[in-house]
Amino acid sequence: MKVHEGCENLSLVNPFVTIGVFDGVHLGHRALLDHLSSGAVKAGTESVVITFNPHPRLVLSEKTEGLFFLSTLEEKKRLLAESKIDHLIIMSFTKELGNLEPAVFIREILVERIGVKRLIVGYDNHFGKNKKGDFKKIRECAELFNFEVEQISEVSAGEGVISSTAIRKLCLKAALRMPADGLAMTILSQEL
């Protein structure tokens, strides 16, 4: 896997792309990544994952106290490399980037800089200003800018749909049941 800091000076040809935070690179993410990489191999092109650093919530949220994440950037890189993708693009997340209208992000980043041929997104993927970049908006832009788009269904387990948010909630519940050690007390005090 080649790691790129930003999306300048890329020379990708008709890549299959996905975009997201991929916190924890859990089973839901892995299903998406497997679909991405196998589809790219079948099409004879490259698989590309776009992620962000720092986490968008750290930049856009008024309240960052108590936030915790399932993986560091280095852990995320290692886990994504295990997914057999060809390229990882790490974009620096800024307020300006977070406030781009979805169509502008798609045109300027995905189409003009990356040259997306096929965009594969998860069932709950939203991006852009006020998270207005939902699957309907992506489909509209795909028609306008001439690329394919596909949405992958959620992956479920015993507790329901697998997502980074659900996993963080389960971790918090487990931490609150632990003896009053430093970690549990820190999480508890920040959440209350």
Short mmCIF file of the C-alpha atoms (twelve columns), coordinates in Angstrom:
data_MODEL
# 
_entry.id   MODEL 
# 
loop_
_atom_site.group_PDB 
_atom_site.id 
_atom_site.type_symbol 
_atom_site.label_atom_id 
_atom_site.label_alt_id 
_atom_site.label_comp_id 
_atom_site.label_asym_id 
_atom_site.label_seq_id 
_atom_site.Cartn_x 
_atom_site.Cartn_y 
_atom_site.Cartn_z 
_atom_site.pdbx_PDB_model_num 
ATOM 1   C CA . MET A 1   0.000   0.000  0.000   1 
ATOM 2   C CA . LYS A 2   1.313   3.421  -0.974  1 
ATOM 3   C CA . VAL A 3   0.539   6.173  1.529   1 
ATOM 4   C CA . HIS A 4   -0.031  9.695  0.201   1 
ATOM 5   C CA . GLU A 5   -0.218  12.807 2.368   1 
ATOM 6   C CA . GLY A 6   -2.880  14.760 0.506   1 
ATOM 7   C CA . CYS A 7   -4.044  14.318 -3.052  1 
ATOM 8   C CA . GLU A 8   -1.624  16.499 -4.974  1 
ATOM 9   C CA . ASN A 9   0.416   15.095 -7.857  1 
ATOM 10  C CA . LEU A 10  -1.300  11.717 -8.000  1 
ATOM 11  C CA . SER A 11  -1.165  9.702  -11.191 1 
ATOM 12  C CA . LEU A 12  -3.976  7.217  -10.724 1 
ATOM 13  C CA . VAL A 13  -5.798  5.743  -13.698 1 
ATOM 14  C CA . ASN A 14  -9.533  5.048  -13.304 1 
ATOM 15  C CA . PRO A 15  -9.309  4.178  -9.599  1 
ATOM 16  C CA . PHE A 16  -11.996 2.584  -7.475  1 
ATOM 17  C CA . VAL A 17  -12.315 4.866  -4.433  1 
ATOM 18  C CA . THR A 18  -13.887 4.880  -1.009  1 
ATOM 19  C CA . ILE A 19  -13.873 7.666  1.529   1 
ATOM 20  C CA . GLY A 20  -14.350 7.755  5.278   1 
ATOM 21  C CA . VAL A 21  -12.820 8.115  8.706   1 
ATOM 22  C CA . PHE A 22  -12.404 4.327  9.187   1 
ATOM 23  C CA . ASP A 23  -12.028 4.626  12.955  1 
ATOM 24  C CA . GLY A 24  -11.063 1.174  14.199  1 
ATOM 25  C CA . VAL A 25  -11.199 -0.439 10.730  1 
ATOM 26  C CA . HIS A 26  -13.855 -2.831 12.089  1 
ATOM 27  C CA . LEU A 27  -15.737 -5.665 10.341  1 
ATOM 28  C CA . GLY A 28  -18.128 -3.257 8.620   1 
ATOM 29  C CA . HIS A 29  -15.192 -1.318 7.196   1 
ATOM 30  C CA . ARG A 30  -13.440 -4.545 6.210   1 
ATOM 31  C CA . ALA A 31  -16.464 -5.683 4.193   1 
ATOM 32  C CA . LEU A 32  -16.382 -2.382 2.307   1 
ATOM 33  C CA . LEU A 33  -12.601 -2.565 1.809   1 
ATOM 34  C CA . ASP A 34  -12.755 -6.170 0.581   1 
ATOM 35  C CA . HIS A 35  -15.440 -5.189 -1.932  1 
ATOM 36  C CA . LEU A 36  -13.349 -2.213 -3.050  1 
ATOM 37  C CA . SER A 37  -10.104 -4.142 -3.518  1 
ATOM 38  C CA . SER A 38  -11.682 -7.176 -5.199  1 
ATOM 39  C CA . GLY A 39  -13.651 -4.921 -7.560  1 
ATOM 40  C CA . ALA A 40  -10.524 -2.987 -8.487  1 
ATOM 41  C CA . VAL A 41  -8.614  -6.212 -9.159  1 
ATOM 42  C CA . LYS A 42  -11.425 -7.521 -11.409 1 
ATOM 43  C CA . ALA A 43  -11.511 -4.204 -13.295 1 
ATOM 44  C CA . GLY A 44  -7.710  -4.103 -13.616 1 
ATOM 45  C CA . THR A 45  -7.401  -0.787 -11.813 1 
ATOM 46  C CA . GLU A 46  -6.250  0.515  -8.425  1 
ATOM 47  C CA . SER A 47  -8.078  0.683  -5.096  1 
ATOM 48  C CA . VAL A 48  -7.914  3.951  -3.182  1 
ATOM 49  C CA . VAL A 49  -8.985  4.779  0.370   1 
ATOM 50  C CA . ILE A 50  -9.318  8.424  1.378   1 
ATOM 51  C CA . THR A 51  -9.305  9.173  5.088   1 
ATOM 52  C CA . PHE A 52  -8.749  12.225 7.254   1 
ATOM 53  C CA . ASN A 53  -6.414  13.400 9.963   1 
ATOM 54  C CA . PRO A 54  -7.270  14.691 12.470  1 
ATOM 55  C CA . HIS A 55  -10.674 13.115 13.006  1 
ATOM 56  C CA . PRO A 56  -13.336 15.540 11.658  1 
ATOM 57  C CA . ARG A 57  -15.126 15.701 15.021  1 
ATOM 58  C CA . LEU A 58  -11.983 17.199 16.588  1 
ATOM 59  C CA . VAL A 59  -12.118 20.037 14.068  1 
ATOM 60  C CA . LEU A 60  -15.849 20.633 13.657  1 
ATOM 61  C CA . SER A 61  -17.315 19.901 17.087  1 
ATOM 62  C CA . GLU A 62  -17.762 22.612 19.661  1 
ATOM 63  C CA . LYS A 63  -17.396 20.021 22.407  1 
ATOM 64  C CA . THR A 64  -14.364 17.755 22.023  1 
ATOM 65  C CA . GLU A 65  -13.999 16.896 25.681  1 
ATOM 66  C CA . GLY A 66  -14.683 13.214 26.223  1 
ATOM 67  C CA . LEU A 67  -14.159 12.206 22.605  1 
ATOM 68  C CA . PHE A 68  -12.213 9.013  22.166  1 
ATOM 69  C CA . PHE A 69  -11.369 6.989  19.104  1 
ATOM 70  C CA . LEU A 70  -10.833 3.327  18.379  1 
ATOM 71  C CA . SER A 71  -7.511  3.706  16.577  1 
ATOM 72  C CA . THR A 72  -4.625  6.079  16.135  1 
ATOM 73  C CA . LEU A 73  -3.537  7.133  12.657  1 
ATOM 74  C CA . GLU A 74  -0.645  4.656  12.770  1 
ATOM 75  C CA . GLU A 75  -2.950  1.813  13.816  1 
ATOM 76  C CA . LYS A 76  -5.375  2.775  11.066  1 
ATOM 77  C CA . LYS A 77  -2.564  2.693  8.472   1 
ATOM 78  C CA . ARG A 78  -1.512  -0.777 9.613   1 
ATOM 79  C CA . LEU A 79  -5.073  -2.113 9.561   1 
ATOM 80  C CA . LEU A 80  -5.794  -0.605 6.154   1 
ATOM 81  C CA . ALA A 81  -2.588  -2.114 4.752   1 
ATOM 82  C CA . GLU A 82  -3.893  -5.533 5.828   1 
ATOM 83  C CA . SER A 83  -6.938  -4.909 3.614   1 
ATOM 84  C CA . LYS A 84  -4.835  -5.163 0.441   1 
ATOM 85  C CA . ILE A 85  -5.686  -1.728 -0.890  1 
ATOM 86  C CA . ASP A 86  -3.281  -0.073 -3.308  1 
ATOM 87  C CA . HIS A 87  -3.335  3.545  -2.111  1 
ATOM 88  C CA . LEU A 88  -4.160  5.342  1.116   1 
ATOM 89  C CA . ILE A 89  -4.673  9.093  0.821   1 
ATOM 90  C CA . ILE A 90  -4.586  10.936 4.142   1 
ATOM 91  C CA . MET A 91  -6.146  14.351 3.787   1 
ATOM 92  C CA . SER A 92  -5.529  17.019 6.360   1 
ATOM 93  C CA . PHE A 93  -8.954  17.790 7.782   1 
ATOM 94  C CA . THR A 94  -9.608  21.500 8.229   1 
ATOM 95  C CA . LYS A 95  -12.719 23.592 8.800   1 
ATOM 96  C CA . GLU A 96  -12.443 24.767 5.203   1 
ATOM 97  C CA . LEU A 97  -12.493 21.179 3.934   1 
ATOM 98  C CA . GLY A 98  -15.379 20.290 6.242   1 
ATOM 99  C CA . ASN A 99  -17.384 23.257 4.971   1 
ATOM 100 C CA . LEU A 100 -17.072 22.396 1.286   1 
ATOM 101 C CA . GLU A 101 -20.359 21.688 -0.405  1 
ATOM 102 C CA . PRO A 102 -20.516 17.983 -1.332  1 
ATOM 103 C CA . ALA A 103 -20.658 18.655 -5.093  1 
ATOM 104 C CA . VAL A 104 -17.572 20.872 -4.844  1 
ATOM 105 C CA . PHE A 105 -15.677 18.198 -2.880  1 
ATOM 106 C CA . ILE A 106 -16.674 15.550 -5.411  1 
ATOM 107 C CA . ARG A 107 -15.689 17.683 -8.417  1 
ATOM 108 C CA . GLU A 108 -12.459 19.200 -7.060  1 
ATOM 109 C CA . ILE A 109 -11.113 16.265 -5.038  1 
ATOM 110 C CA . LEU A 110 -12.605 13.023 -6.322  1 
ATOM 111 C CA . VAL A 111 -12.956 13.879 -10.008 1 
ATOM 112 C CA . GLU A 112 -10.251 16.455 -10.806 1 
ATOM 113 C CA . ARG A 113 -7.448  15.380 -8.446  1 
ATOM 114 C CA . ILE A 114 -8.055  11.650 -8.019  1 
ATOM 115 C CA . GLY A 115 -9.845  10.776 -11.256 1 
ATOM 116 C CA . VAL A 116 -12.445 8.482  -9.664  1 
ATOM 117 C CA . LYS A 117 -13.935 5.822  -11.942 1 
ATOM 118 C CA . ARG A 118 -16.068 4.130  -9.281  1 
ATOM 119 C CA . LEU A 119 -16.946 5.448  -5.808  1 
ATOM 120 C CA . ILE A 120 -17.987 2.840  -3.248  1 
ATOM 121 C CA . VAL A 121 -19.485 4.118  -0.008  1 
ATOM 122 C CA . GLY A 122 -20.908 2.613  3.147   1 
ATOM 123 C CA . TYR A 123 -24.597 2.559  4.016   1 
ATOM 124 C CA . ASP A 124 -24.325 5.622  6.283   1 
ATOM 125 C CA . ASN A 125 -21.666 7.670  4.503   1 
ATOM 126 C CA . HIS A 126 -22.266 11.431 4.691   1 
ATOM 127 C CA . PHE A 127 -19.740 14.150 4.009   1 
ATOM 128 C CA . GLY A 128 -19.356 17.805 3.159   1 
ATOM 129 C CA . LYS A 129 -20.942 20.868 4.673   1 
ATOM 130 C CA . ASN A 130 -23.589 19.886 7.235   1 
ATOM 131 C CA . LYS A 131 -23.158 16.251 6.102   1 
ATOM 132 C CA . LYS A 132 -25.315 16.991 3.048   1 
ATOM 133 C CA . GLY A 133 -23.262 14.597 0.901   1 
ATOM 134 C CA . ASP A 134 -25.581 11.601 1.221   1 
ATOM 135 C CA . PHE A 135 -26.014 8.784  -1.301  1 
ATOM 136 C CA . LYS A 136 -28.669 10.701 -3.262  1 
ATOM 137 C CA . LYS A 137 -26.285 13.645 -3.723  1 
ATOM 138 C CA . ILE A 138 -23.427 11.288 -4.633  1 
ATOM 139 C CA . ARG A 139 -25.590 9.628  -7.330  1 
ATOM 140 C CA . GLU A 140 -26.496 13.039 -8.775  1 
ATOM 141 C CA . CYS A 141 -22.824 13.995 -8.935  1 
ATOM 142 C CA . ALA A 142 -21.866 10.614 -10.422 1 
ATOM 143 C CA . GLU A 143 -24.217 11.259 -13.346 1 
ATOM 144 C CA . LEU A 144 -22.971 14.813 -13.745 1 
ATOM 145 C CA . PHE A 145 -19.250 13.953 -13.565 1 
ATOM 146 C CA . ASN A 146 -19.442 10.559 -15.278 1 
ATOM 147 C CA . PHE A 147 -18.331 8.016  -12.679 1 
ATOM 148 C CA . GLU A 148 -19.984 4.949  -11.195 1 
ATOM 149 C CA . VAL A 149 -21.248 4.821  -7.633  1 
ATOM 150 C CA . GLU A 150 -22.217 1.975  -5.348  1 
ATOM 151 C CA . GLN A 151 -23.484 1.812  -1.779  1 
ATOM 152 C CA . ILE A 152 -22.606 -1.175 0.419   1 
ATOM 153 C CA . SER A 153 -25.125 -2.516 2.947   1 
ATOM 154 C CA . GLU A 154 -24.466 -2.478 6.673   1 
ATOM 155 C CA . VAL A 155 -22.867 -5.444 8.437   1 
ATOM 156 C CA . SER A 156 -24.664 -6.706 11.544  1 
ATOM 157 C CA . ALA A 157 -23.652 -8.772 14.550  1 
ATOM 158 C CA . GLY A 158 -25.339 -9.819 17.806  1 
ATOM 159 C CA . GLU A 159 -25.593 -6.256 19.119  1 
ATOM 160 C CA . GLY A 160 -26.915 -4.820 15.830  1 
ATOM 161 C CA . VAL A 161 -25.268 -2.882 13.025  1 
ATOM 162 C CA . ILE A 162 -21.488 -2.689 13.312  1 
ATOM 163 C CA . SER A 163 -20.276 0.911  13.320  1 
ATOM 164 C CA . SER A 164 -17.525 2.905  14.994  1 
ATOM 165 C CA . THR A 165 -20.156 4.807  16.979  1 
ATOM 166 C CA . ALA A 166 -21.758 1.577  18.238  1 
ATOM 167 C CA . ILE A 167 -18.368 0.151  19.193  1 
ATOM 168 C CA . ARG A 168 -17.433 3.327  21.091  1 
ATOM 169 C CA . LYS A 169 -20.750 3.142  22.988  1 
ATOM 170 C CA . LEU A 170 -20.084 -0.497 23.925  1 
ATOM 171 C CA . CYS A 171 -16.560 0.421  25.071  1 
ATOM 172 C CA . LEU A 172 -17.979 3.214  27.212  1 
ATOM 173 C CA . LYS A 173 -20.563 0.866  28.755  1 
ATOM 174 C CA . ALA A 174 -17.848 -1.675 29.515  1 
ATOM 175 C CA . ALA A 175 -15.594 1.014  31.004  1 
ATOM 176 C CA . LEU A 176 -18.394 2.239  33.253  1 
ATOM 177 C CA . ARG A 177 -18.831 -1.279 34.638  1 
ATOM 178 C CA . MET A 178 -15.136 -1.551 35.462  1 
ATOM 179 C CA . PRO A 179 -13.770 -0.846 38.946  1 
ATOM 180 C CA . ALA A 180 -13.164 2.837  39.546  1 
ATOM 181 C CA . ASP A 181 -9.689  2.952  38.057  1 
ATOM 182 C CA . GLY A 182 -8.191  5.853  36.138  1 
ATOM 183 C CA . LEU A 183 -9.548  4.991  32.669  1 
ATOM 184 C CA . ALA A 184 -13.115 4.365  33.768  1 
ATOM 185 C CA . MET A 185 -13.182 7.462  35.961  1 
ATOM 186 C CA . THR A 186 -11.746 9.625  33.193  1 
ATOM 187 C CA . ILE A 187 -14.360 8.457  30.697  1 
ATOM 188 C CA . LEU A 188 -17.158 8.724  33.245  1 
ATOM 189 C CA . SER A 189 -16.243 12.232 34.318  1 
ATOM 190 C CA . GLN A 190 -15.947 13.431 30.718  1 
ATOM 191 C CA . GLU A 191 -19.264 11.931 29.633  1 
ATOM 192 C CA . LEU A 192 -21.278 13.278 32.579  1 
# 
